């Protein structure tokens, strides 16, 4: 059976939160955001190891790590998300895990449910070698505008999805795709975009609406509400 490595890029600063610390280190129900994210991943029975990428000069991570029940492997974060993910994949592949699964998840998505992980891994295995991502169908009316913010047309929301994480692919294939995309100057906005650039056709798996990314200050209160609804205290 292929192993599952959960990769967490956590070297960003989250400027939109307007906080004194990087957003992943903000408190969330007695823990930090990233601490809850790591614990949610590490506690899933199908996840073999969590690999987290943090900045080499990160002064906050050691205190968070001391509170965790399971210590993740730590690698150096990069200048961009894609570089951090690539560093983690290099470490995984160096251990002979090219054909194992790399499941990349945002550090600031602490409300991920285990059922969504199961559904995603099952879909990736069935859709191998193209992989799969969690996503949500677009529900609102979509508008396209010009540079001045004037509506130019209404876009059909049929077959449109909001991409979420985790996103799961074979570790070696994902590493090769991200490395090649970066070298070619491609804007790698998520792991699926790098795989798509190589010709892969990932599958979307409908995920829970509470798998939010904490980006704005109001998202923190929403994450607290979702976690309490899931039974966290």
N, C-alpha and C positions, 0 to 999 in steps of 0.2 A: 504494500500500500504506500502511495506517495505521502510524504510528510507535508504538513501545513505550517508555513512560517508567516506569522503576522508581522507586517512591517509598518512602523509608525514614524513618519517623518515629523519631527518635533523641533526643528531648528528655527522656525519663524518667530517673528515678534508680534504679529497681530495688531498692527497699528490702529486699525479701525475700532478696536475696543477702547482706545484712549485710556489705557490703564498704566500703572506704574511698573508693572511686570509683564512679561510676555503672556498672552492670553491663556496659554495652556497651563499656566501656573496659578491662575485665579482660583479662589476657593469655591468648592461646590459640594454642599452637604457634608462638611467635615473632611473633605479630601480635596485634591486639586482636580481640575478638568482632566489633565493628562493622566493623573493617577487612576482616576475612575475608568478612563478609556483603556489603559493597559490592563487593569484588573478584569474588565469585562472580556477582553480578548483572552487573557491568560487562563481564565476560569472555564473557557469552553473546552470540552473534552476532545475535540478534534484538532485543536491548535497545539502543535508540538513545541513551538518556541515563539516568543515575541522578540523582535529586533527593533530597537528604537534609535533614531538618528537625532542627536542633539548637538548643539554648537560646542566646539572644543572649549570655549571660555564660558560655558553655561554655569552660573553659580547657583542655580535653583535646583537642578536635577538631583544632586546628591541627597538633599533633604527629602525630596519626594521618594527617591529610590529606597530610602531607609524605612518608609512606611508600607512598602509593598510586600505582599505575601510571597510572590514569585518574582525574582529578579530577572528582568529582560537583558538580553545582550545589547550592549551600547556600542554604536559606531559614530564616527564623526559626521555631523551634518554638513550640508553644502550650502552654496550661495543661494540656490533656488530649491524648491521642493523636489524637482526631478533629480538634482544632484544628490540630495539626501537619500532619495529612494535608490538611486544607482549605487551609492556607497553601501547601503544595506544589502543590496542584491549581490554586489561583489563579495561581501563577506559570506553570504549564504552559498553562493556558487563555489567559493574557494573550499567549502566543506563537502563538495561533491553533490550538491543539491540542485543541479540544473533542471532535473526532471521533476522536482518537487514543486509544490504550489507556493507561490508568494501572494499573500493576501494583504494588500496595502490599504490602510485605514487612516483617516485624518485624526490627528491628536485631539482635535476639538470636537469630536463626535462621541460624547460619553454615553449616549443613550442607546447605543446599538443593542439589539435584542439577539439572543442566541438562536432563535428560530430563523432569523434572517441569515445568519451565518450558515446554518444548515442548508437552507434553500439555495444560497449562493454557491456553496461548495458542490452540492449535488448538480446544479446547472452547469458549473464549469467542467465537471467530470464528464457530463453527458455531451457537452459542446466542445470537448477537447479537439484540437489544440488552440481554439480561438479564445477561450476564457469567457468570463462573465463579470458583470458589474451590478450592484444594487442601483435601482433608479426608481423614480416616481413619475407616473403619467402627469403631463401638464394639464391642469384643471382650469386655469383662467384663460380668458381671451388674450391672445398674443398680438401685440402691435409692433410694427416696424416704423422707425422714425428716420428723419434726415438729421444732419449735423446740428440743426437748430431745435431739435426736439419736436418737430411737427410730424404728425402721423402721415406716413406714406401709403401704408396698406395694413390690412388685418391678415395675420398669418393663421392658417388652419392649425389647430392644436392636435389634429389626428396624427398619431405616430410620433409625437414629440414627448420627450422624457427629460426630467431633471436628473442629471447624473449624480449619484451619491457615492459613498464608499461603505464597505470595502469593495475593492476591485481585485479580482483574482486571476492570475495567469501562471503558466509554468515559469519558474524563476529564471531559467536561462534565456528563454525567449523574450521575456520582459526586459531583462538586463540588456540583451543585444539590441532590442528595439529602442530603448531609451538612449543608449550610448550612440547609436547611429543617428537618431533624431537630433540629439544635442549637437553632434558633429556637423550635421547638415543645416543647423540654424533653425530647426523647426520649433515652434512654440508648443512645448509639451505641457498642456494644461491639466491633464490627468493621465493615468497609466493607459487607459483605453485609447486615448488620442495617439500615443506612441505606437501602440499595437496596430491601430487602424492605419497609420502611416505606412506600416510594413505590408499591408494587405490583409491583415486579420479582420475577422468580422465577429467581434464579441457579442454575446447575448445579454440582454437586459433582464433583470429579475426584479419584479415589483417588491419594494421594501416598505417597511412601516413608516408612517408619517412622523413618528417621534424621533427618528434618526436625524436630528438636526445638527447643523454645524454652528457652534458658538462663534459668531463673527461680530455682532453688534452688542452693546451693553444689555439691551432688552432680551437677547437670546439666553443670557445666563439665567434669568428668572424663568423663562420657558423650559429650559433644561431641568431646573430644579423641580418644576411641576411635573414634568414627564417622569423623572426618576422616582418621585414620590408615588406617582400612579403605578409605577412598576414594582412598588414595594420597597424601594430604597429609603433609608433614613439617615 
